[in-house]
């Protein structure tokens, strides 16, 4: 990762501008989501206040360079808590330097402290670099697919 120090910490309200910018980059890759600054800012603010959630940032030289978030769910399959990993994104200039790995390790540590037995996430099937990243961390695909609907 070079000699530049990267710190992982809990996100704060003061990070919202940077977090929204990172989500804009993420949503430009994912086909199922359209970036809407107002909505993403509202969602992030809710996540920051969510006691059953976690938003982490990677920071270097005072700049936010990556983020990840997750929310606790009750899993009937596990008979306990699971963690839905919501967003994982690293600034393009920092990709491939271990920042995502640090973020995911810190999120896993947070989940372990909450007695979580399984982490799960959704990933765009066409985002090959993200899928390769998760596989390199030991994540496995399942036979499940994601379905969704919107309430009017």
Secondary structure as UniProt FT lines:
FT   STRAND          7..10
FT   HELIX           13..15
FT   HELIX           16..29
FT   TURN            31..32
FT   HELIX           37..49
FT   TURN            51..52
FT   STRAND          53..60
FT   TURN            61..62
FT   STRAND          63..75
FT   TURN            76..79
FT   STRAND          80..90
FT   HELIX           92..94
FT   TURN            95..98
FT   HELIX           99..113
FT   TURN            114..115
FT   STRAND          118..121
FT   TURN            125..126
FT   HELIX           128..136
FT   TURN            137..138
//
